[in-house]
Amino acid sequence: MIGGRPGVWLSRSTDLRGWAAPEPVFGPRPGWWDSARVGIGPPPIETPEGWLVIYHGVRDTTAGALYRVGLLLLDLGNPTVVRARAAEWVLGPSEPYELTGNVPGVVFPSGLTHQPATDELRLYYGAANSCVAMATARLTAVLTHLLTQPTPESGHIP
């Protein structure tokens, strides 16, 4: 729990047998699109600007939970430090295969690749818990977007 709420934590090990106490990394943001809970998606990608993290965020509504995909950037040297976090979600359910299925209206990030030759990111995600889909973006565009967000220290990101 981070501030009494579920969140994403990091634990360190030098031998994969003994682990240090977990350290909080990021959590839900009350009043935001990811206010109920957050969870890590695919393994982060190392970039010159930091660790690119794709995560799912959930907001509870009277109609049910809304799952969407968000972005943040962690410090390369200390991945418990959030360098940037996108204010808005970047992928939400809108296509028929995302809106209809075993769990309607859910997108859940699960795989991420980067092709350096083309700068293409490929995000593989579950859609309505019925199929897997792929979304693409340019890594440079994603990093530019993240680096133009208010910093956590500015007080604009809870």
Backbone as CSV, one residue per row, in Angstrom:
resi,resn,N_x,N_y,N_z,CA_x,CA_y,CA_z,C_x,C_y,C_z
1,MET,0.837,-1.176,0.000,0.000,0.000,0.000,0.886,1.244,0.000
2,ILE,0.475,2.249,-0.772,1.149,3.542,-0.790,0.116,4.542,-0.300
3,GLY,0.349,5.102,0.871,-0.623,6.023,1.424,-1.972,5.360,1.655
4,GLY,-1.949,4.079,2.043,-3.182,3.362,2.300,-3.849,2.814,1.056
5,ARG,-3.196,2.945,-0.107,-3.778,2.482,-1.361,-2.823,1.513,-2.052
6,PRO,-3.381,0.594,-2.865,-2.496,-0.326,-3.605,-1.629,0.437,-4.591
7,GLY,-0.504,-0.109,-4.897,0.396,0.563,-5.818,1.454,-0.375,-6.347
8,VAL,2.459,0.195,-7.001,3.571,-0.558,-7.571,4.788,-0.335,-6.677
9,TRP,5.441,-1.434,-6.338,6.590,-1.420,-5.450,7.777,-2.073,-6.134
10,LEU,8.973,-1.821,-5.620,10.204,-2.408,-6.144,10.950,-3.054,-4.982
11,SER,11.488,-4.237,-5.215,12.338,-4.886,-4.231,13.644,-5.262,-4.915
12,ARG,14.752,-5.133,-4.214,16.076,-5.353,-4.801,16.720,-6.619,-4.243
13,SER,17.554,-7.250,-5.090,18.289,-8.438,-4.676,19.621,-8.486,-5.409
14,THR,20.634,-8.953,-4.733,21.934,-9.141,-5.384,22.131,-10.581,-5.833
15,ASP,21.310,-11.503,-5.308,21.480,-12.916,-5.643,20.175,-13.630,-6.024
16,LEU,19.082,-12.921,-6.089,17.752,-13.457,-6.398,17.250,-14.461,-5.359
17,ARG,17.877,-14.443,-4.187,17.427,-15.303,-3.081,16.967,-14.460,-1.899
18,GLY,17.809,-13.498,-1.541,17.463,-12.582,-0.464,17.002,-11.257,-1.060
19,TRP,15.957,-10.707,-0.485,15.375,-9.479,-1.036,15.286,-8.396,0.024
20,ALA,15.579,-7.178,-0.392,15.442,-6.019,0.495,13.960,-5.700,0.672
21,ALA,13.675,-4.910,1.678,12.287,-4.487,1.913,11.761,-3.758,0.681
22,PRO,10.515,-4.001,0.311,9.938,-3.317,-0.851,9.906,-1.797,-0.659
23,GLU,10.130,-1.091,-1.764,10.099,0.371,-1.770,8.962,0.827,-2.677
24,PRO,8.160,1.806,-2.244,7.074,2.287,-3.101,7.624,3.027,-4.323
25,VAL,6.964,2.827,-5.470,7.360,3.508,-6.706,6.272,4.489,-7.127
26,PHE,5.068,3.993,-7.370,3.946,4.883,-7.687,2.643,4.207,-7.333
27,GLY,1.617,5.026,-7.181,0.315,4.496,-6.797,-0.806,5.224,-7.506
28,PRO,-2.038,4.893,-7.134,-3.199,5.570,-7.710,-3.186,7.055,-7.356
29,ARG,-3.867,7.836,-8.180,-3.966,9.279,-7.954,-5.434,9.626,-7.705
30,PRO,-5.796,9.954,-6.472,-7.194,10.282,-6.178,-7.721,11.378,-7.106
31,GLY,-8.905,11.132,-7.669,-9.530,12.111,-8.548,-9.095,12.024,-10.000
32,TRP,-8.146,11.154,-10.318,-7.637,11.028,-11.676,-8.227,9.799,-12.341
33,TRP,-7.865,9.567,-13.586,-8.346,8.412,-14.346,-7.833,7.095,-13.784
34,ASP,-6.757,7.138,-13.001,-6.156,5.939,-12.391,-6.297,5.986,-10.863
35,SER,-7.472,6.415,-10.410,-7.676,6.687,-8.990,-7.934,5.464,-8.119
36,ALA,-8.405,4.358,-8.678,-8.752,3.197,-7.848,-7.560,2.281,-7.618
37,ARG,-6.845,1.972,-8.694,-5.678,1.093,-8.561,-4.814,1.194,-9.811
38,VAL,-3.561,0.787,-9.640,-2.608,0.751,-10.745,-1.860,-0.565,-10.679
39,GLY,-1.344,-0.990,-11.833,-0.542,-2.200,-11.883,0.437,-2.109,-13.035
40,ILE,1.579,-2.711,-12.832,2.622,-2.688,-13.849,2.163,-3.513,-15.050
41,GLY,2.548,-3.070,-16.223,2.267,-3.812,-17.441,3.481,-4.647,-17.813
42,PRO,3.948,-4.519,-19.048,5.123,-5.279,-19.462,6.383,-4.769,-18.760
43,PRO,7.466,-5.538,-18.816,8.711,-5.059,-18.214,9.111,-3.701,-18.799
44,PRO,9.617,-2.800,-17.957,10.046,-1.487,-18.445,11.134,-1.598,-19.507
45,ILE,11.199,-0.578,-20.349,12.232,-0.501,-21.388,13.224,0.596,-20.996
46,GLU,14.509,0.263,-21.053,15.556,1.244,-20.756,15.707,2.177,-21.942
47,THR,15.627,3.481,-21.668,15.824,4.503,-22.692,16.871,5.484,-22.175
48,PRO,17.416,6.346,-23.028,18.375,7.341,-22.541,17.772,8.291,-21.495
49,GLU,16.459,8.440,-21.491,15.777,9.364,-20.567,15.349,8.713,-19.265
50,GLY,15.368,7.370,-19.218,14.927,6.654,-18.024,14.207,5.381,-18.411
51,TRP,13.674,4.701,-17.410,12.919,3.473,-17.641,11.499,3.831,-18.066
52,LEU,11.120,3.429,-19.276,9.762,3.662,-19.757,8.857,2.579,-19.192
53,VAL,7.836,3.006,-18.462,6.900,2.087,-17.828,5.515,2.273,-18.448
54,ILE,4.923,1.165,-18.858,3.544,1.134,-19.330,2.752,0.443,-18.220
55,TYR,1.674,1.062,-17.782,0.910,0.484,-16.678,-0.585,0.577,-16.950
56,HIS,-1.363,-0.183,-16.191,-2.809,-0.033,-16.274,-3.278,0.738,-15.051
57,GLY,-4.270,1.557,-15.280,-4.901,2.301,-14.207,-6.397,2.056,-14.256
58,VAL,-7.008,2.107,-13.095,-8.437,1.804,-12.989,-9.135,2.931,-12.239
59,ARG,-10.295,3.293,-12.762,-11.192,4.224,-12.064,-12.507,3.504,-11.869
60,ASP,-12.999,3.482,-10.642,-14.285,2.850,-10.358,-15.410,3.830,-10.664
61,THR,-16.422,3.339,-11.345,-17.606,4.140,-11.658,-18.846,3.336,-11.278
62,THR,-20.007,3.952,-11.319,-21.243,3.233,-11.020,-21.515,2.153,-12.056
63,ALA,-20.967,2.305,-13.259,-21.145,1.304,-14.315,-20.089,0.202,-14.246
64,GLY,-19.117,0.333,-13.359,-18.056,-0.659,-13.240,-16.688,-0.025,-13.349
65,ALA,-15.671,-0.866,-13.333,-14.284,-0.402,-13.388,-13.899,-0.033,-14.818
66,LEU,-13.212,1.103,-14.976,-12.680,1.536,-16.266,-11.173,1.294,-16.266
67,TYR,-10.707,0.412,-17.142,-9.285,0.104,-17.279,-8.726,0.876,-18.462
68,ARG,-7.609,1.565,-18.230,-6.926,2.299,-19.284,-5.423,2.132,-19.109
69,VAL,-4.672,2.605,-20.098,-3.223,2.428,-20.112,-2.539,3.782,-19.945
70,GLY,-1.528,3.819,-19.076,-0.781,5.043,-18.827,0.708,4.861,-19.014
71,LEU,1.422,5.986,-18.943,2.870,6.027,-19.160,3.557,6.743,-18.014
72,LEU,4.730,6.258,-17.664,5.585,7.036,-16.777,7.033,6.699,-17.049
73,LEU,7.899,7.537,-16.535,9.330,7.415,-16.744,10.006,7.409,-15.382
74,LEU,10.792,6.345,-15.134,11.529,6.227,-13.882,12.996,6.566,-14.103
75,ASP,13.647,7.053,-13.058,15.066,7.374,-13.108,15.885,6.115,-13.383
76,LEU,16.881,6.225,-14.272,17.726,5.062,-14.600,18.510,4.557,-13.399
77,GLY,19.078,5.447,-12.633,19.916,5.056,-11.504,19.135,4.645,-10.277
78,ASN,17.971,5.238,-10.077,17.134,4.917,-8.929,15.689,4.782,-9.397
79,PRO,15.280,3.573,-9.787,13.953,3.395,-10.365,12.784,3.556,-9.398
80,THR,13.034,3.989,-8.169,11.921,4.357,-7.292,11.558,5.830,-7.468
81,VAL,12.339,6.549,-8.269,12.081,7.969,-8.523,11.324,8.122,-9.841
82,VAL,10.121,8.691,-9.757,9.321,8.950,-10.950,9.774,10.280,-11.538
83,ARG,10.332,10.232,-12.738,10.780,11.452,-13.422,9.632,12.157,-14.105
84,ALA,8.718,11.381,-14.677,7.579,11.960,-15.393,6.439,10.949,-15.400
85,ARG,5.218,11.481,-15.374,4.026,10.631,-15.440,2.983,11.359,-16.260
86,ALA,2.502,10.699,-17.305,1.516,11.337,-18.177,0.238,11.618,-17.395
87,ALA,-0.287,12.803,-17.580,-1.514,13.191,-16.889,-2.717,12.407,-17.401
88,GLU,-2.751,12.145,-18.672,-3.890,11.452,-19.284,-3.499,10.048,-19.704
89,TRP,-4.483,9.183,-19.791,-4.249,7.836,-20.296,-3.967,7.900,-21.788
90,VAL,-3.273,6.882,-22.309,-2.890,6.871,-23.726,-3.615,5.813,-24.536
91,LEU,-4.269,4.867,-23.865,-5.029,3.839,-24.571,-6.196,3.430,-23.695
92,GLY,-7.383,3.514,-24.266,-8.590,3.089,-23.569,-9.463,2.297,-24.523
93,PRO,-10.396,1.544,-23.987,-11.251,0.731,-24.845,-12.177,1.591,-25.700
94,SER,-12.143,1.340,-27.016,-13.039,2.067,-27.918,-13.485,1.195,-29.094
95,GLU,-12.685,0.212,-29.457,-13.018,-0.659,-30.586,-13.972,-1.767,-30.134
96,PRO,-14.753,-2.304,-31.069,-15.700,-3.368,-30.697,-15.046,-4.540,-29.965
97,TYR,-13.844,-4.962,-30.387,-13.172,-6.091,-29.737,-12.644,-5.732,-28.347
98,GLU,-12.597,-4.437,-28.016,-12.209,-3.993,-26.678,-13.435,-3.799,-25.781
99,LEU,-14.563,-3.558,-26.406,-15.788,-3.253,-25.668,-16.674,-4.471,-25.434
100,THR,-16.471,-5.533,-26.200,-17.308,-6.726,-26.104,-16.428,-7.947,-25.910
101,GLY,-16.750,-8.749,-24.916,-15.975,-9.958,-24.667,-16.212,-10.462,-23.265
102,ASN,-15.281,-11.265,-22.757,-15.426,-11.842,-21.419,-15.478,-10.777,-20.327
103,VAL,-14.670,-9.735,-20.461,-14.695,-8.601,-19.527,-14.759,-7.338,-20.380
104,PRO,-15.968,-6.895,-20.725,-16.123,-5.764,-21.646,-15.460,-4.479,-21.141
105,GLY,-14.925,-3.716,-22.092,-14.383,-2.404,-21.771,-13.053,-2.411,-21.050
106,VAL,-12.248,-3.451,-21.263,-10.952,-3.538,-20.581,-9.826,-3.627,-21.601
107,VAL,-8.807,-2.792,-21.416,-7.538,-2.938,-22.131,-6.475,-3.124,-21.051
108,PHE,-5.588,-4.095,-21.262,-4.638,-4.480,-20.225,-3.274,-4.721,-20.860
109,PRO,-2.298,-3.810,-20.657,-0.992,-3.946,-21.321,-0.218,-5.152,-20.800
110,SER,0.367,-5.912,-21.742,1.069,-7.109,-21.301,2.415,-7.351,-21.984
111,GLY,2.672,-6.775,-23.133,3.949,-6.972,-23.810,4.386,-5.701,-24.513
112,LEU,5.687,-5.478,-24.591,6.209,-4.260,-25.213,7.533,-4.574,-25.888
113,THR,7.661,-4.176,-27.140,8.934,-4.314,-27.847,9.301,-2.963,-28.448
114,HIS,10.593,-2.791,-28.702,11.088,-1.590,-29.369,11.996,-2.019,-30.508
115,GLN,11.752,-1.483,-31.688,12.585,-1.732,-32.863,13.460,-0.493,-33.080
116,PRO,14.716,-0.503,-32.629,15.558,0.696,-32.751,15.688,1.203,-34.184
117,ALA,15.739,0.319,-35.168,15.924,0.752,-36.561,14.789,1.636,-37.050
118,THR,13.578,1.386,-36.547,12.422,2.180,-36.985,11.878,3.074,-35.878
119,ASP,12.397,2.957,-34.673,11.943,3.696,-33.494,10.526,3.293,-33.080
120,GLU,10.051,2.144,-33.575,8.678,1.741,-33.296,8.560,0.962,-31.992
121,LEU,7.614,1.400,-31.162,7.200,0.636,-29.995,5.970,-0.163,-30.395
122,ARG,5.906,-1.401,-29.961,4.719,-2.232,-30.164,4.228,-2.662,-28.789
123,LEU,3.020,-2.234,-28.478,2.393,-2.603,-27.215,1.345,-3.673,-27.495
124,TYR,1.533,-4.828,-26.882,0.564,-5.912,-26.989,-0.311,-5.845,-25.744
125,TYR,-1.622,-5.925,-25.957,-2.525,-5.763,-24.826,-3.743,-6.662,-24.964
126,GLY,-4.244,-7.072,-23.808,-5.476,-7.839,-23.777,-6.649,-6.896,-24.001
127,ALA,-7.614,-7.351,-24.792,-8.798,-6.557,-25.096,-10.036,-7.335,-24.658
128,ALA,-10.746,-6.799,-23.687,-11.974,-7.399,-23.150,-11.745,-8.833,-22.668
129,ASN,-10.523,-9.155,-22.294,-10.132,-10.495,-21.842,-10.556,-11.581,-22.831
130,SER,-10.615,-11.202,-24.118,-11.047,-12.147,-25.146,-10.051,-12.286,-26.287
131,CYS,-9.191,-11.295,-26.477,-8.214,-11.351,-27.557,-7.016,-10.484,-27.187
132,VAL,-5.975,-10.588,-28.007,-4.790,-9.758,-27.845,-4.712,-8.830,-29.042
133,ALA,-4.411,-7.571,-28.783,-4.302,-6.571,-29.839,-2.930,-5.910,-29.739
134,MET,-2.607,-5.097,-30.744,-1.323,-4.408,-30.746,-1.534,-2.940,-31.103
135,ALA,-0.874,-2.063,-30.371,-0.872,-0.631,-30.664,0.574,-0.223,-30.914
136,THR,0.782,0.754,-31.780,2.136,1.189,-32.093,2.304,2.679,-31.841
137,ALA,3.536,3.063,-31.583,3.907,4.470,-31.419,5.413,4.567,-31.638
138,ARG,5.909,5.757,-31.806,7.346,6.001,-31.904,7.884,6.293,-30.510
139,LEU,8.985,5.641,-30.163,9.581,5.853,-28.849,9.904,7.330,-28.638
140,THR,10.470,7.995,-29.639,10.817,9.410,-29.467,9.574,10.248,-29.174
141,ALA,8.441,9.942,-29.792,7.202,10.684,-29.536,6.697,10.432,-28.116
142,VAL,6.798,9.188,-27.660,6.365,8.849,-26.305,7.237,9.565,-25.281
143,LEU,8.549,9.548,-25.478,9.451,10.227,-24.545,9.232,11.730,-24.559
144,THR,9.044,12.313,-25.728,8.771,13.755,-25.823,7.502,14.099,-25.055
145,HIS,6.468,13.282,-25.232,5.211,13.497,-24.509,5.436,13.447,-23.003
146,LEU,6.138,12.429,-22.546,6.380,12.295,-21.108,7.204,13.449,-20.550
147,LEU,8.217,13.859,-21.283,9.109,14.903,-20.770,8.484,16.290,-20.789
148,THR,7.322,16.439,-21.416,6.617,17.723,-21.382,5.546,17.755,-20.293
149,GLN,5.403,16.665,-19.525,4.430,16.601,-18.448,4.972,17.335,-17.223
150,PRO,4.069,17.829,-16.376,4.537,18.425,-15.118,5.302,17.388,-14.311
151,THR,6.333,17.807,-13.628,7.112,16.866,-12.818,6.394,16.567,-11.519
152,PRO,6.634,15.391,-10.935,6.004,15.077,-9.653,6.319,16.118,-8.579
153,GLU,7.519,16.698,-8.621,7.898,17.672,-7.600,7.155,18.999,-7.750
154,SER,6.559,19.255,-8.916,5.901,20.550,-9.126,4.567,20.648,-8.388
155,GLY,4.117,19.518,-7.860,2.847,19.537,-7.150,1.654,19.313,-8.064
156,HIS,1.883,19.197,-9.359,0.772,18.987,-10.291,0.356,17.526,-10.383
157,ILE,1.194,16.616,-9.929,0.873,15.196,-9.996,0.799,14.671,-8.570
158,PRO,-0.382,14.238,-8.143,-0.494,13.741,-6.754,0.310,12.475,-6.552
